[in-house]
Amino acid sequence: MAGLEDLYREIILDHYRSPRNRGALEVPPAVRSEGFNPLCGDEITVYLAVADGVVEDVKIEAQGCSISQSSASMLSMAVKGKPVDEVRDISRQFLAMMHTHESSLEGDDEQVAVDEKALGDLAALQGVVKFPPRIKCATLAWYTLGQGLDEAAGAAPT
Amino acid sequence: MSADHRICDPLDVATIKADFPILARQVHGRRLVYLDSAASSQKPRQVLDAMQDFSVTSYANVHRGVYSIAVEADEGFEAARDAVARFIGAPSSRSVVFTKNVTEAINLVAHSWGRSNLGAGDSILLTEMEHHANIVPWLMLAEEKGFEIRYLPVADDHTLDLTDLDRLIDGVKLVSVTAMSNVLGTLNPIERLAAAAHAAGALILVDAAQWVPHLPTDVVAWDADFVGFTGHKLLGPSGIGVLWAREELLEAMPAFLGGGAMIRDVRLDGWTPNEIPWKFEAGTPPITEAVGLHAAIDYLTGLGMEAVRKHEVALTGYALRTLNERFGDDITIHGPSEPAQRGGVLSLAFRDVHPHDLSQILDQHGVCVRAGHHCAKPLMRRLGVGATARASLYVYNDESDVDALADALEATSTFFG
């Protein structure tokens, strides 16, 4: 049985207490995407300033539990200043880590190899996988980021 | 806890606890402290045994067979209907319709009565403290029919604000209101609202999902027109709910779902409906669940619903005192402050620990509370919160469970100091 210390690592609580990159960006030129967790009421808004294929700035407005908030804060640090392709790769890695349990159950052979080094602080969220109801808390910001990237690419106007 | 804190309890909770097998299990090495009965209650051995015995001895489909066990199944199913009628003071069993749950009961009224009585230019009155099950069916129908939906607001003391009742109720065709809020525990003045509704020429639907399991119910004294509740919140199984309605309304209403049991005759070019209540029970109903619901009603009747209510008022008072004394400004308990005005539903804000984190940590102490918006997002917005942690009490809870909750709340400081 997983203990709470697997869930509430110090670095997670630090991001929860002191979330990074809080606020909003002017839209346009930035794009704005919103995510909701209908089960628990967590809400997040991700602002992305993308230029020349690079995420130049990111700001986040959110309310929710420690896991959703820290995940969003770590996301903002992990993607700021990175090329969009790299951001998408980090996102894939992170979501793969979160869905390890589910994909192994489904016998999915196409698992993305998780590079803990590339994920940096985000690897601390790995313990969330042991608490299935909380996985959606950790992934909310990332799915919302994906919508924002799509919108910035003009792929999915909302 | 010191002896002077003990409550005078009309229920013998130690004996009651022993009737509930699940309460003997441990979670994370701790005694299971179940404080989520507002979401779904646990089942006593008497209910589990009744369902098992029926399945072993008498199970068959209802309304169709002439062989012995089919007759027994019919009798068991209809005896459950009679028990429901007695339990809620219904004048006849014909006015008791079995549904899947209270959500389906409200949807039945919306689709049957609502679809044939509401149109453009009409209006209905709900409240800001409704469960989504008493909002969304009306929003869905309003999108189609174009009627107006009005809302009675929630006052700052978390009771219904009736200041503008006369204006809001004027001209409406239906008032649909919860008898007891699943978030605040607020008990609403159903008799007064029913009188106001009838004076305005409207009908009243009472969502009694949280009321029927916890307080004596008399649908005639309420002067209600429709009342819905569900089995799994009153010690019974999931999968069975009840719509009670005045007989003449059920007679006049068109059928809801089509299929078996709800017809008298079918031709290739048409059909005629069965009598009430079967007109509204298409397809094979929840048969074993009805037997379980009957056993649950017998169990609660054995305790006495007056005693159940007194127990909950006393225990809610104990919980409010204990939590406020131990945590002071660190805790906010939503809902009316007076136990007599509320049910045993305690929605909490604790320090700045998010309800999800709170519930997660409480689980490590064996304490089950629900975190989230409790299917009442408009009310959450009114309260200015995204979510709450909700502890809810029932017949098998006592002071030791409240104390376990308080101790577990203390433990949140390990991670959220």
Interface residues (C-beta under 8 A of the other chain):
Chain A: M1 G3 L4 L7 Y8 L13 L39 C40 G41 D42 E43 Q63 G64 C65 S66 I67 F131 R134 C137
Chain B: H28 H354 P355 H356 D357 Q360 I361 Q364 A371 G372 H373 K377 M380 G386 A387 T414 F415 F416
